[in-house]
Structure formats: C-alpha cells, structure tokens
Amino acid sequence: QILYHCLFALILKHCPLSVFPEYIVAFTGYFSAKARSLYISSALRSASGGALEWHIVPRENPASDFPSDFELVHIRQASPSSLLTLEDHPYIKRVTPQRKVFRSLKYIPSPEPAAPCNATRGTQKWQSWQSSRPFRRTSLSLGSGFWHATGRHSSRRLLRAIPRHVAQILQADVLWQMGHTGSGVKVAVFDTGLSEKHPHFKNVKERTNWTNEKTLDDGLGHGTFVAGVIASMRECQGFAPDSELHIFRVFTNNQVSYTSWFLDAFNYAILKKIDVLNLSIGGPDFMDHPFVDKVWELTANRVIMVSAIGNDGPLYGTLNNPADQMDVIGVGGIDFEDNIARFSSRGMTTWELPGGYGRVKPDIVTYGSGVRGSGMKEGCRSLSGTSVASPVVAGAVTLLASTVLNRELVNPASMKQALIASARRLPGVNMFEQGHGKLDLIRAYQILNSYRPQASLSPSYIDLTECPYMWPYCSQPIYYGGMPTIVNVTILNGMGVTGRIVDKPIWQPYLPQNGDHIDVAVSYSPVLWPWAGYLAVSISVAKKAASWEGIAQGHVMVTVASPAENDVGGELTSTVKLPIKVKIVPTPPRSKRVLWDQYHNLRYPPGYFPRDNLRMKNDPLDWNGDHIHTNFRDMYQHLRSMGYFVEVLGAPITCFDASQYGTLLMVDSEEEYFPEEITKLRRDVDNGLSLIVFSDWYNTSVMRKVKFYDENTRQWWMPDTGGANVPALNDLISVWGMAFSDGLYEGDFTLADHDMYYASGCSIARFPEDGIVIAKNLKDQGLEVLKQETAVVEGVPILGLYQTPSDGGGRIALYGDSNCIDDSHRQKDCFWLLDALLQYTSYSMTPPSLSHSHSRVAPPTGAERPLPQRLEGNHLYRYSKVLEAHLGDPKPRPLPACPHLSWRPRWLNHLNYSSQRSYNVSDFLAMKCEAGFYLFLSNISHYIYAFQQVCRRSQYISLLCVHGCQHFHHFLSVRSLYKGRTWCPSRRATDFSDTLKQ
C-alpha cells in the first residue's frame, strides 16, 4: 500500500490483529505468578461448569520473575459469559484480547505535490483499506475494490521519524562544560532495539528484549536513531552521553509487537526505577483504558514520560495519546527556522467535548525536522517528525535531571514546570500550535536549579485580548447574554503525586479595572493525581455591562495542598494566581449571533463514527471533535471575518434563549434528540429563530458494507450512524414537511459561478412546495460502494431554502454535505454558500443567484422512495447522551438539567484533613460502605487522599500504593468499566488491604 505525504518521510505505521484466543487479564494489584494463577483458576472454575479449556501463556522476559498486574491466558472457545465471569472476580479489573501489531518502515522520496495532502480525486482508483483505528491523514488509492475488504489498524503507532546537529544548537555544550552529561540518570527507549557494539554509545546499562525474537539488535534503525539523539557520545552527539541507557526492544525486525509486551516492559521500567522514558508512539484513542491506566501508573512512580504529539498537522484537534495527557510531556515539532512543522499535530484536546473545552497541548515544541541522529550500525542519518522532536526533549530532560543535586525535587510535574516556564514564545503562533513555546535548555537549567516544590498553572494567565497567542479566545470579544467562555487550565503539582485544592478558588475582581463587569465560575479536579488536575474557568459578562465596552480584569486565587513526602507528616501548600483579562463589547444584534450546536456531535472514541467523506479510507474514523476550533476552524475564522459572533452550545437545545440568536447552525450531527428538544426548536423557529443544517450521508446498506473488526471487543463493528444521523435529523425537521434521503452522491458542479464538490453527501427527499430547491447532476456513490458500478443521477436535490409561515417566523436552509466547510478533508470550500445562507436566515435576504438559478427545481414530495430508517440493531445508545438501553428499542433518557455555574465543586469536601490528622491501615479499613457505589463516588477524593497517606507512612514498596490510588482514580473516571453495576467500596478497600499485607 502506497502512502502519499507532503514531506519526505520515514513512516512507521501499525495495524493490529487479535491473537485468537489469547486474552490479557488485568488485576487490581501486583501479585505473584502463583497468586495470579489461583485467581484465574478460581474465576474460571464456575464458568461453563468448569469445562473450559484454558492455560496461562508463558512470558519469558526480564519481568517474569517479579510480581505483575496482568496475565496472558489462552482460552479455547471463550464465550462472553465466561469473560464476564472472569471480570466478576474481585481481584480482576478487566479482560481484553491480546493484540498483535504489525509495523513497517517506508521511505517516501516524493516532493510536495501541488494538490493538498488529503487530495483524493483524479485518476486514482478505489482500493480496500485495512483499519480499525485511524493512523494518519493520507490520500488514498482508488480502485474497484472500494469497501470490498474490511480490515484492521491500531490506535497507536510509532510516529514517523521524516535532517543538523541538535544538541549543540540547543546549547547542551554549555552544560557539558560545567560537568553535566547525564550521569546517574536512567533513561529508557521503547523502540526497535540497539546493537551491542554500536560505536556511539558508552553507557548502555541494559538491553532487554520483549519480543519473541532471540536478538537484542536493531534491525530497523529507528530505535538506534532515537537512542542517539538522547545519548550518543560521538559524531551526531546526543544530549546526555553519560546517562544510563536502558533499551527496551518491543518491536521485531518484522515490525510486530503485542500489547502484553508493552505492559510487561512498562512494569519492568517501574521496577528498574527508570527516570525518563521516551515513547515515540501515539494514536487518537484517549479512551484506551489499559494504556492510559499504565501511563498514569508510570508517572505516579516518578517516571518522566516524554511523548510525540502526533504527525497529523496542520489540522487542529489531532493530538495523539498519551502525549495529550496532563501528566505527560507532549512534544510538537518545529524546523530550524523556528516555524511550526506542517506535520506537527495541533490542539486542542478533545477529551472534554462537547460540554467543556479542550486543554492546551502540546506542552512544548522543539526541532523535529531534518534532525541528525545515529545510523543503525555507524555514522549519522537525518530524519523528521514528532518522533524526532520527542527524543530531543527526552535527551534535554535527561541532561537537566543530572544537573540537580537533590534528585528528590525532580518529578514529572517539576520537570514540566521548568520546561514550560523557560520556553521561548514563538511570535505569530497560537498556543494550540506551540504550547508554551520552544525548548530553551539553559533557561530550564536555571529554573530547575533554583526550584522549590510548588503548584503552577498551564496556561499561567488568561488574556482574551492577546492575539494571536491566545487564539481562539482572543478572536472574539465577550458580551452579556453570550455562552460562557470556558478556559481549561491544567494544574501542575510539583509538591507530590497527589494533592487537593484547599477550600475553593477565589475570584478577586480588580474594581479599578472594571473586574465587577464579569462573572467567573470554576470547576476543578477533586483530587490532583498523578501530579496534575484541571481548573475549568467559565467567564461571563455581568448584566450591568450589557451596553458597556472596555477591558475588565481580575484574578482567581487557588491554593493546592499535598502531603509532605517524608515521615514528618503535615502538608505542603502552594498558592497560585491566575490573572484574567477580557474585552467586553455591547451585546451584538440578534442577526449577527450564530449558535453552533456542539452537543449533538459525536466522535471517535469511543464508538465507530465514520468519516463524512467515504473516500477517506486510510483515515476512516471521525476523531477531530467537530468543533469550530478544531476541524471547523477555517469556517469559524471566515464567519468572524464577516462580522458574525459565533458561540458554542455544549448542552441540549432546551438550554439556550433562542430570542438572543439569529441562526442555529447544525453541522454533521450524529446524536439523537430529546423529545423536549424537538418541541422547543419548533417553538423557537415559530418565534423567529432560523436554522441551517449541513447533513451528510446515511445509508444502512453502505453502513453494513463498511464494517470492520474491532480488536478490543472482538466483534465486527458497523457504524451506528452514517456521516450524519439522518433519521434523527428528519425527526427534528419533519414538522415543516422536510426530510433528507438515504441517497449517497458525489461529484463536481458549478453553483452561482462557484466551483463545488459534493463529497459523500445525501439529497433532500421532501421539502415544502413553496420552498426553493436547487438540484445538480451527481454520481451515485452508493451504487459504486455496493456494486462497484458507476451511474450519474440527474436532478439530485441538494439545497433547500424555506420561510416558515408563522408571523415573524424564522427561515430554514438545508444542504446535504458538510465536507465543503470541514477542514478534515475539504477540497473546495463553500464558505460563500454559508454566507449566502446566513444572509437568508439572519436578514431574510434571498440570494438572487439561488432563487433565480437555472438549477432550481420543484420541491420533492418524498413519494419516490421511503425515508431512511435507523440501522436495525445499532448500538448508538452505548455512546449517546440522549438514548439509554431498553428491553426493546433504546429510549430517550430523562432530559438532563441545564449546566449551572457556581462555586460549589463537583465533590464536596466533608472531611477535615488537617496537618495533625494521619491515617493508618486500620483507619482506612474503617471507612465503610453505607450507600453503595454512589456514596463511594461522592466521597472518592477522601478515600484517595487517605490511601495516599497510608502509603506515605508505610515502608512497603510504593508501586502497590500508587496502584491503589490509580484504582480509585479509575473508579472516578471509568464507571462504564463495570457496566453500571454497583459495588461496595468497603469490598474494594479490603482488596487493597490484602495487597498491602502481602
């Protein structure tokens, strides 16, 4: 399979396969091999009457002699009930299939083409894709196979390494001359191995092989390059030549790896007390719980993890995991002219959507384009990519750690604090591209060597007037009646692995600077673990400033407490200030205000939501957030340039005052609608609100055709919606006699003297007879998908305009394809069309180019074919905020309450953790369950805090203690793991006590 890229590239891609019938059984703690075997045997004895054939698969690697938190089990003819029986065991956390990952290296010696990177048209042919997770944004080869073959690919891959001598450029030689060369710091490279007698390395402490090949050498060269950037001592010199280099060979020469190899290797890294770990892999699946859990555990054990942010730029919303986690140093790439590399992924994080707002990532950027590193056997080579930028930072971190006399001060939070505080801001670049700026090694050294344990914030201030760095916040002033502006700030806690916010944050307005003109509310992490938490700041304009224009300022004060990491007891505290500065303008007229419906957009993960353009087969999942500041960024920028004010609705339609807005903009909606939402929208339109809907394809036959095998559930997945949820949209607009069809069309055409491209869109099936409908001749893409036949359909209705009949009623515009305003795979933009539709909906000005178009046809009546129905047996309810499972068809959940901003934190702090209060094991076990799982959730922060104090005072290894805290955190964030069942926390507390006693 040939992949085309905009740059010269060396690519490592992956494609996972389940290894039938092997399963990874994860435990709640670390147990001996004998104990693990007993637990599994006990659990399976009752399954299928004890008739199951199973055995534990031997794992011959350096970690096999030590306690482990998982086992690899071969179960012949495993049924879902037997797997559930395993998961029901009190010491077993989860059961997932073993996964096999193929990795391959390819050079792409092609210059940058004239067409965009994502170009998919022309004389190419359809070919089958093999993928169950998106791995990169590439063009695809077109051929007769189309969706004929289903396939697989994994959510994580080694990010391509795509040449200059980087350590001296960043002034590492200054620290070398001071005697600092990385000595005493253990750095791990998880990659393709390293040859034993490579001339560039003098302190390879240990080479371990986690594969099934009997070699430790690097047969590919990627691992050698990464190790050379960190620790080479000659030629292309690395940052820390005297560091202890620990080589973890986790890929075979055939580029194959397994999940269990990574888990064992991670556990071994904790056991060996690794200080710095470079991980040049990534993927979009931030809900891959086993992987995310293990990363938390690694950083909780003081392992500073450095990871590549991804090579999916320049599109926004393309951050890769684990680099997008708060406890990991996420690294983006720049060239040697300090320009952000085109390939470097951009923020924001999309974990928090739709109700919140993403965090700032990457954390930092550094050279990642044309960097020189060690060749596989000798000499140097040049590569590019964020997998190059990551070891640059990992090498710098290793060198910096060796300069600190008191190594206890060095932890994942303090190191990140030093890096971001010292980073140099790149001019003309926003924070979602550069994070805090370019790595400055010498300034980081100065900060780290005068460091005192403290808390800090990222970003350290909020200035809605500072452009372009504070984009998108600075791109639009705030006003009374607008949706609150949400800024998601990361709290870094350098005082300890766990902490809490004391009392509540305090908003202090600067009265001389009009601070009383804004209202500020916050929500925040009940527990900061590991090393970090969030502070979500919501900013609104006070009613007194409805007609006022000016600058308002103030600050939020936050105090963080963390248990002292010694035997003295007590707490360390740190108070940080978050300055806030905003620009306020009088409330704009209704006609200028556009509301973007974010609530009804769904994306991967967790479900299979396909791309809106079916030709994007190498990147088949919709994972960019569908937000005006991610893959609809260009559309947002265009609307702002046209004078519109665009706000985001992250709640149901029942939660906004429609009298304040001219147009509700609904694009690529995959979610269902509450009955109350449908009723309210009809009333709102009758009262003057206008509606613009950009739909996408929906065809159940095509949905069945594009299924793939999911490696986690071991099931064939079909999309639960198409590009959009057309049946749900039809329910919403049916009262006006409108509906979309299940036709699937594509093709070029001209509309109002503009060249247009319709990419996997649907048609209008029904429209009021007094409305305006535009039709075009398009190719039947559905026929091509299903039968590999080509046909042109004449007069496909694609655009409709309608003035509702009620007095003062609003207007409705429908268009069957959103790809022309979506940055993910837009080929020809239709921003002019959006302008024309807004002129119609906001100002009742019908564009003559449309009303008098030669393409105008009589509105369809819907009698030609039945309207599309929901896919029978779909699982949308699993991921929906609207639906819930029922014995029959899924039913709507109760309508949730609208968001209410207040100072009250989500979890109330009922207990008083004073400096005199200490906990021991008996105190911990005395915390009993009185009201089941929900009481446990409401008091979970206290359990975590108490458990941390138990661990601090115990002499047992910290690994078990940290794992206990991790398990509590898992309860807080992943209730779905237990499939809605209730659990008594005293039972879990007993589990942990048993672990401690062992």
N, C-alpha and C positions, 0 to 999 in steps of 0.2 A: 504494500500500500504506500503510495507516494504522498507525502505531506508537503504543502507549499507554505513558505513563510516569507515575511517581509525582510528578513535579515539572514545573513549566513548563520547557520545554526548547527549545533550538535544537539541532538534530541534524545532524551531518554523517555520513552513513553511506557505505559503499563496497561495490562489487560488481564484482569483476574478471572480465574476459574475456580469453582468449588471443587474440592477434592473429596469426592464421594467415597465412602460415607464417614468422613472424619469430622469431629466436632471439637471446638475449643470450649471446655468447661471452666468458667471463671469462678473463683471462690471469693468469699468475703474477707479473707485474710491470707497470710502466708503459712503454709502447712508443709510438713514433711511428706515425702512420697508415700509413705505408709498411710498417713492420715488421709491424704487425698484419695488413695485407692479405697479406703474404708468408706469414705463419704459417698463416693460414686457407686460403690457396690451396694451400700445401704439404700440409695435412692432408686437404683435400677432393679433391686430385688422385687419390689412391688409392682414394677411396670410389666404389663403383658404376662402376668403370672410367673415372672422370673424366667421366661423362655427367651428373652432377648440374647442374641449373640453379640458380645462386645469384648473389647480388650483395650488396655491403655497402650498407646503407641510410644515406644521408647524414644527419648530425645537425648541423643548423645552429643552434648555440647558442654562448655565450661560451667553452665548454670545448673546442670543436672544434679550436682552433689549438694545443692542448697535448697532450703525451703522455697516454694513457689506459690503463686496465687492462681495458677491455672494448670489444666491437664489437657492433653490431646487424646481423645477417645475415638476408637473405631467402633461404630455401632451399625451392625448389619440390619437393614430394613427398619430403620428408625421411624417411628410414627410420631405425629405431632403430640399425641398424648404421652408418649414416653419421654419426649423432650421437656414437656411441661412438668412431668414427674421429677425430672432432674432439677428443674428450676425451682420446684417447691421445697427442695431440701434447704434447711435453714443456713447452711454454710455455702450454698451455691448461689452466685449472683446472677449469672446469665449463661446461656448456651448458644453459641454461634457456629456456623460452618467454618471449617478450615478453608482458607483461600490461597490459591496459587496465583502468583503474579508474574507475567512474562514482561521482561524489559528488553529493549533493543536500542542500539546506538545507530544513528544515521546522520551522515553529513548531507547538508542541503546546499550545494555550491551554486545557488541561483541568485542573481541580483534582485534587488527590489523591483517587483513588477509595477507596471503602470496602473493596473487595476488594484482595488483595495485588497487587503489581506483576506477578507471574507468573501471575495468575489466567487460566485457560484454559477454564473451563467456563461453562455457562449457555446462552444462546440464540445464541452465536456460531456461525459456520459455518466448515467447513474451507476453506482456500484454499491454493494452491500456494506454496511458499517458493522463493526463489532464493538459493542459498547454497552455497559450498564451504568457507567458514570462518565460524565464529560471529562475529557482530559486536556483539551486545548481548543483554541479557536482557530480553525484551519479551513481552507477551502476544501471542497470535496470533489472527487471524481464522479462523473455522471455516467450511467450506463443502464442497460436493460434490466439489471438485477433489482434496482430500486430498493424496496424494503423486503426483497425476497428472502434474504437471510437475516436471522436475528443474531444477536451477539452479546458480547460482554466487554466491559472495560472498567477499571477500578477508579475509585475516587482519589487515589494517591499515586503519585509517580515522582521519580527524580526529575526535578525541574531542569530544563535543558541548560547545559552549560554551553552558548552561541559562539585584540589580544592586548604590554607595557609592564613595568616592574613596580608593583603596587605598594609594597611595604615602605620603600624609601619615599615615595610620593606622599604618603601619609605621615612621614617623619618618624617612623619607627626607629631609625638610626639614632635619633636624639636619646631615646630611652636605652638603646643598646650601649651607648657611650656612658650612660650612668650606671651600667652594670645590670640592667634589667633585660633578660632574654627569655622569660617564660619559665624559669627554673621553679620546680616544685608544684607546678600546676598540671593537673591531669586533664587532657583534652581528648575526647572521643570523636572518631569519624565513622559514622554509619554510612557505608558505601560499598564499593566493589573490591575492597581489599588493597594490599600493598605488597610488593615483592620484598623478600627478606633482605637482600643486599643492595637496595637502591642507594646510590651514592649521595643522595640529597638529605638523608636523614641519619641522625646520630643518636637519637634517644627514643627509639621505638620500644616502649616499655612492654607492650604486649600486643600480639596479633591473635585475634580469635576468629574462628570460622563457625558461622551459624547455619551454613548451608549443608547440603548433602553431598558436596564435592570434597574430595580429600586434598584440598590445597588451600593455602592462605594467600596466594599471589593474586594480583590484579590482572585479569585477562582482558580488561576493557579500557582502563586508563582513567576513568572518571574519578575513582577513589584516590588514585595517586595524585591527580591534579589538585583535588580538594585538600588533601593532606599537605601538599607542597605549599599552597597558599598560606596555610597555617604555620607550618613548622620546617620548611626546607632550610638547609643551612648554607647552600651554595647556589651559584648561578641565579636562577629565579628565586631569590631568597624569600622565605616566609617571615611572619611576624615574630614567632616565638620558637626559635630553633632549639632551645634547651628545654622546652616543655616535655612532659611525659606524654608520648603519643600512644593512644590506645586505638588500635584498628579493629573495627567490627565489620567483618566481611559478611554482609547479609544478602548479597546477590551472587548467583552463579555466573559462570562465563557465558551461559545462555540467557543471561538476564532474567533469571527466575528467582522469586522469593516467596515466602509463605508468612502469613500472619503470625504463626507461632514462633517463627524465627525472630521476628521483631520483638514480640513480648518477652521471650527469653533474654534477648540481648539487652532490652531496657532494664529488666530486673537485675541483670549482671552489672550493668552500669551503675545502678544504685548500690549494689553490694560492694563494688570496687571504689566507691566514693568519688566518682567522676566529678570534676568541677565544671567543665564546659563541654557541651555536646552540640556538634553541628549536624543539622538534619536538612539536606537539600531535597526534600520531597514535599509534596503538598497536593491538595485537592479541595474541592468546594464543600465536601461533606462535613460540616461542623457538628453534625449530629451522629457521627460515627463514635458512639459512646465508649467502646473498649479503647479506642485510640486516644480519645480526649481524656478519659479517665487516667490512662497511663502517663500521659504528658503532665497532668496535674500532679500525679504521684512523683514523677521525676523532679519537677521544680520544687515541690514541697520538701524534697530531700536535698535541696540546695544545689541542684544541677542547673546551671545556667544554660538554657536551651536557646540556640540561635537557629532561625529557620527562614527559608526563602519565601517571600511574599507572593510569588507567582509570576508567570510569564504570559498573562492573558491581557496585558495592556494593548492599546491605550484605553480600552473600555473601562468604565467605572463599575464598581460593585463586583470586582473579580478577585477579591482577596482569597488566598488559599489557607487552609488549615494544615498544621497548627500555628502558622505564623500570625493568624488573626486572633489568637488567644491573648488575654491580658497578661498572663504570666510568662509569655514567650517573647523574645526579641525578634520582631518581624522586620525583615530587611528588604528594601527595594533597591533598584539599580539605576546608576547614572553613568554617562560616558565621561571621558577625560576632559570634556569642555563644560562639565557640570550641568549638562542637560539631562532631564529625566529620560531614561531609556524608553523607547517606544514599547518594548516588550514588558516593561515592569507593570505589574498589576496595580490598580488604583482602588482606594476605599470608596465608600465606607463599608464597615462590617454590616452584614445583613441579618445577623442573629436576631436583632431586636425588632425587626419589622413584623407586622405592619403597625403595631401600636406605638412603638418608640422611635428611636433614631440611632443610627449606627455610630460606632466609636471611631476615633482617629487611628488609622493604620495606613501605611507602615509606620513603625516607630522611628526608623532612621533609614537613610539611603547612603550608599557608597558605590565605589567603582564596580561595575559589573559588565562592562562592555569592552572587549579586547584586552582582557587581563592575562598576564603571563603566569604560568604555573608549571609544575614538574611534569615531564613526559613519563610515559609508562615505565620505561627502562632507564632512561637517562635524558639529559637535555631538557629543553623547555618547549612549551606549546602555548598557544593563545586561544582562549575560549571566552564566551559571553553568556549572560543570562543571570537571573537572580540566584541560581545555584552557584554562581561565581561570587556574587556580592555577599552571600551568606558566609562562606568561609573567610572572606576579608574581615567581616565583623567578628567572626568567631576567633580568628587569629589575633585581632586587636584586643578582644576581651581577655584572651589567654595572657597576652603580654601585660595588660593593665592589672590583672589579678596578681601577677608576680611582683608588682611594684608595691603592694600593700603589705605593711609589716604585720598588722593584725588581720589575719585572714578571716577571722570570725565576722568582720564587717562586710565581707564580700558575699553577696547572695543575689538571687535573680532580680530582686527589686532594687537593691542599691546599685547594682551594675547598670540596670536600665536607667535609673535616675541620673547617674553620672553621664551616660551616653547622650540622653536627650537634653540634659541641661547644658551640655557642652557643644551640641550640634550647631553647625553654622547654617543659618537660614539661606536658602537659595532664592534669589529675587524672582518675582514674577511667577511663582509656583505655589499652588494651594496646598493645604495641609493633607488632603487626601491623596496627593501625589508624592510629597516629600516627607510626610510625618513631621518630625521636629527639625529636619534638615540633614545636612551632610556630616558624616562622621568626622570629628576633629580629635585625633588621638591625643595630642598634647594637652588640650584643654580638659579632656576627660581625665587624663592623669592628674592634673592639678586639682580637679574637683574631688576625685576619688581619694586622694591622699590627704584631704582635709575633711573628709566625710564624717558626719555624726549621724547615727541612726535617726531617721525621720520619715514622715509621710510627705508625699508630694502629689501633684495633680497633673494629668495629661489630657488636654492642654492646660497650661497653668493659668490661663485667663480666658475670658470670653469678650471679644470685641467685635460687635456686629458692624462696625464701621471700617474695619481694616481689610482692604482688598489688595491683592487677590488672595492673600494667605488664608483668610477666614472664609473663603468660598465654601459652601454656598450661603452661609449665614449673612455675609456682608452684601449679598447680591440683591437683597430685598429688605427695605425698612419694615418695622413693625408698626401696628396701629390698633386702636381699640376695636374689639369685636373680632379680631382675627384669631385663627387657630394658634394655640401656644407654640412658640418656638422652643424646640427641645434640643438641648446640647448634652450629649452623653460624655461625661468626663470620667476618666479612669483614675482611681485612687491607687497609688503605689505605696506599699507599706514596707519600708526598709527596716523596720524595728523587729519584725518577726513574721513567721509564716502565716500566722493568724492574728486577727485583730478585730476591732469593732469601732463603730462611730459612737462617741460619748454623747449622751442626750440626743440632741438633734442639731443639724446645721442651722446657723442663724443668719438670716438675711438682714443686712445692715445697709439701708439706702443712704446715699450722700445727699442730704437735703439741699445744700447749696448747688449741687449738680443735678437737681430735679429727680433724685432717686425715688421719690414718692410717686412718680408718674408710672412706675412699673410694679407689677406684682410678680413675685418669684416664689415658686414652689419646688420642692425637691423630693425625689425618692432615691433610696440608696440601698446598697447591699447590707443585709442584716449582719453578715459576717464577711470579713475580708480574708479570703482564702483561695488558693495559696498566694500570698504576697500582694494581692490586689483585690479590688472591688470596683463597683461603679457608683457614680453620683450623677443622676439624671436631673438636670436643671431645666425647668419649664418657665418661660418668660412670657408674660402677657402685659398689655398696656392697661393701666387703670382708667376707669370711666372718666375721671377728671381731665384726662389728656385726649379725649375723643377728637377735639379740634385743635390740638396743640402740635407744634413741630419743634423738634430740638433734640439734644443729646441728654440722656439720663444715665446715671452711674451709681454704683454701689458695690458691695461685695458680699459673698457668702463665706461665713467662717465655719470651718469643720475641725473638730478635734478627734483624733484617732488614738485609741489605746491598744496596747499589745502587751501580753505577759512578758515579763523580763526573762530572757533566756539564760537564767542561772539559778542557783539554788537559794538565792536571797528572797525570792518572791516579789510580790508587787507588780506594778505595771509601768511600762514606758508610755508616755503620751507625747503627741506632737500636734500642734495646731497650725493649720494652713489656711490661707486666704485665697479666695477665687474672685478676682476683680471682674466686674461685669460692666460693659459699656454698650449702649444700644442707641440707634437712631429711631426716633418716633416721628411719624407723619400723621396728618389728619386722616381719618378713615376714608379710603377711596370710595367712589361711587359704586353702586352695585354692579353696573355694567362692566367695570374693569376688574372685577374679582372672579377668579376661576377656582373652583374647588376640585382637586384631584382625588378620586376615590382610591385610596390605598388598601382599605380594609378588605376589599373583595379580590385582591390579587394574591394568588398562591404561587409558590415556587419550590424548586428542589433546594435542599432537602426539606421534608422527609419523603415526599411522595414522588411518583413518576408524573411530572408535568412536562409535556413535550414542548419543543421549540415551536414558535409560531410559523416559522419557515421550514417546511418539511425537507428542503434540500440541505439543511444544516445537519447532515447525518454524522459528521465527526464530532459534533457538539450538540447532542440531541436533547439535552435537558435544559429547562428554563430555570437558571440558577442565579440571575443577576439582580433579583429583588423587585424588578418592575417598578422602580421609584423614580421620581423626577430628578433625583440627584445621583442616580446610577445609570441604568441603560436608557433612560429618557432625559438625560442631561441636556443634550443639544436642543431638544424640544423646549425644555424649560428656559434655556438661555434665549431662545428665539422669542418666546412669549414675553419674557421680561423686556427684551429689546423693543417689543411692540407696545409696551406700556401696561401690560396686564400684571396683576398681582396674583400669584399662584400659591394656594395653600393646600395642605395635605390633610385628608380625613383618614385617621387611623382607627376609627370607631364606626359602628353601624350608621346607616343613613338617618336613623332616628335621633342622632346626637349632634345635629347642626341646625342652625337657624337659617332656613332657606331664604328668608327675606333679605339676607345680607349678601347674597351671591347672585351673579347673573347667569353663570353656567356651571353645571356639574359635569365633569369630564370623566368618563368611564372608559378605560382602555385595557383590552386584553384581560377581562375579568374571568377568573376561574372558580370563584367561590359561589355558593348558593346565597339566597336572600331570605331573611326572616319575613314572615307574612306582614309584620308590622312595618318593615322597611318598604315593601311594595305599596302598602296603603298610604304611607306618609309621602312617598315620592309622587304618587298620583295627585295627592292633595297639593304638594309643593308646586308641581307643574301647572296645575289649575290656577295657582296664585302667582304665577309669573316666573318661576324658576325654569330655565332652559336646560336641555340635556343633549350632550354629544356622546355617542357611543361608537368606539372603534372596536369591532369584533375581530374574530379570526376563525379558522376552520374548525369544524366539528362534524365528524362522520364516523359512526360506530364501526363500519366495515374497515375503514382505514385505521381506526384505533386498534382493532384486533390484529391488523397486519403489522403494526409497528411495535409489537410486544418484544420484550427481552427477558432474559433470565437474570433474576436478581440474586446476587451472591450471598446476601445476608439472610433472606427469608427462604432461599432455595425454592422459589416459585417463579413461574412465568408471570411477568408483570405486563399489564396493559394500561395505557394511560387512563386515568379516571376522568379526565376531560380531554378535549382537543386543545387547540391553541387557545380557545376560549370556551367557557361553559355556555354554549348557545341555548340549550333548553332553559337554563336559569335566566338568561337574558330575555328569552321570549316570554317567560312568566312575568318579567318586570315590565315589558313594553306592550303586552297583549291588550291592555285596556284601550290603547289608541289604535288598535287594529294593525299592529306591526309585528313582524317576525323575521328572523333570519332563517336561511335554509341549511341543509347539510351538504350542499354542493361545495366542491373544492376546486378552486380555479387559480390560474396564474397566467401572466403574460404582460407584454408591453403595450402601452396605448398612449394616446395624447388626450389631455383634458384641459380645456381653456388655454391652449397653446403651451402647456407644460407636459414634458415627458414624464410618464408614470410607469411604475412596475408594480403589478399585483402579485404578491408572493404568498401562496397558500392561503388565500382568503375565501370567505364564503360569499353568498349572494343574499339579496333581500327577497324573501319568499312572499311577504304580504305587506301592503302599505296602503294608507288611506287614499281613496280615489281622487281627492282634491290636493294631494301632495305632489311634490316634484321628485321624479325618479330619473337617474342617469344610468344608462346601460352601456356596456362595452363588449366587444368580442374577445373571448379569453379561451385558453386551453383548459380542457377538463383534466386537472391534475389527479383527481380521484380515480379516473379511469386508468391513468398511467400507473398509479400506485397499485391498483388491484389487478389489472390485466396486462400491464405493460403495453398498452395501446395509446395512440395519440389521436385526439379529436379536438376540433375547435367548436366552441358553442357560441352562437350569435346572440347578441342582446342580453347579456348577463346583467341583471340589476345590481349595481354595486353601491350607489349613493342615493340617499333619500332625505328630503327636507320637508318639514311639516309644521304648520302653525296650528296649535290646538284651538278648538272652537270657543272655549270659555272666555268670558270677558276679562281681559288682562292676562290671559293665559300665556304660558311660555311656548318655546319652539323646540322641536326635536330634530336632530340630524343623526343619521345612521350611515356608517361606512364599514364595509366588510373586511378590512385588512388593516392591521396596526403596524406592519413592518416598515412602512414608509416614515414613521416617526420614532422607531425603535433603533437605538444605536447598535444593538447587538448584531444585526445583520442587514442594516439599511443599505440599499443600493442607490435609490433615487428618493430624496426626501420629498415629502408633500406638505412642508410647513406652510406653503402658500394656501393649500386647501384648508388647513386648520385655521389660518387667518380668515379665510372666506366664511368658514362655518361659524367662527366666533362673531364676525360681523353680523351674520344672520341671527344667531341665538341671543347675542347681547344687545344688538341695536335694531333688530328687525329689518335689516337691510339685505334683501335677497340679491346675491351676486348675479348680474345680467349674464355673465359668462356661463352660469349654470342654468338659470331659468330659461334662457333662450338657446341653450345648447342644441346642436343637431343630434346629440346622443340622448335627448330626453325621450322617454317612452311612457306609455300608460302604466300606472302603478300595478304591480302584480296582485292578484286576489288570493293567492295561496291555494287555489283549487287544483293546480297542476300536479302537486305531489304532497305527501304528508309531511308535516313539520318534524324536525328531528326529535327523537326521544332519548332519554338518558340511557347510557350503556347498562344493560342488564348485568347485575352482579358487581357493579363498580364499588370501589372501596373509598370513595371520596370522604365518607364520614370519618375515616381514620385521621384525616388531616384537616378537616373542616372546623371552622369556628361556629358554624351555623347548624350542622347536622350532628345527630348522635345515633348510635346503633339502636335498632329496634328488632323485635321478633320478625316483623315483616320488612317493609321498606324503611330506610332511615327516616327519622322525623326531625323537625326543627327543635333545637334546644330552646329553653326559655330565653327570651331576649335579655342580653346582659345589660347591666346598668351602664350608663354613660360614664366615661372617666371623670373622676372628681379630684381635683388637685388640692392637696392640703399638706400641712406639715407632718401629719401623722405617718410614720414609717409603716411599711407593709407588715412588719413583725414588731409587736410591742415588747419592750424590754421590761418584763415584770420583776426580774430578779436584780438584786443589787450586788454587782461584782466589785467589791471594794478591794483595796490593796491588802486588807487583812484577811480576806476570805480565801481559803485554799481548799482544794479538793483532793481527796484520795480515792482509791478504787471503791471503797465501801460507800462513800458519798455518791459516787457516780452510779453505782448499782441501786442506790436508794431511790433514784428518780424513776418512779413507776408510771406505767401507762394507765390512765383513768378514762380516756375518751377515744382511744384508738388512734388511727393514722392522722386525723385532722388535728387533734391536740398535739400530736408529735410534730406536725408541720409548724403549728403556731409557736412552739417552743424550741424549734430545732436549733436556733442560734445559741441557746443556753446549753444544750447538750454538747454542741461542738466546742463551745468555749470551755465547758467543764472538762471535757475529754482532753482538750489540749493541755489543760493544767495538770491533769493526771499524768499525761505523757511527759510533761516537763519535769515532774518530780520523780518519775520512775527511772531506774537505772537500766531498763530494758532497751533494746535497740529501737531507734527512732522510726524505723521502717514500719513496724506494726502500728505505732501510734499515729503516724501520718496516714496510714491506710484507713484507720478507724475514722479519722476526720474526713478523709476522702469519701468514705461510705456515707457519712451523714450528708455531705455536700451532694452526693448523688441522689439521696432521698429528696433533697430540696429541689433539684433541677429536673429529675427524670422520674416523675411518678409513673409515667406510662410504662416503664420497665416492668412494673408489677401488674400491668393490665387492669388497673383500677381496683385491685384487691386491697383490703385493709390489713394492716399489720400492727401488731402491738410493739411499740418501741422498747418495752422492757425486755422482750424476747431478743431483740437485736442488741440491746445493751449487754445482756447475758452472753451473747455470742462474742462480743468484744472482750468481755472479762475473761472468757475461756482462752481467747487468744493471748491476752496479757499473761495469764497464769502459765501458759505453755512457754 
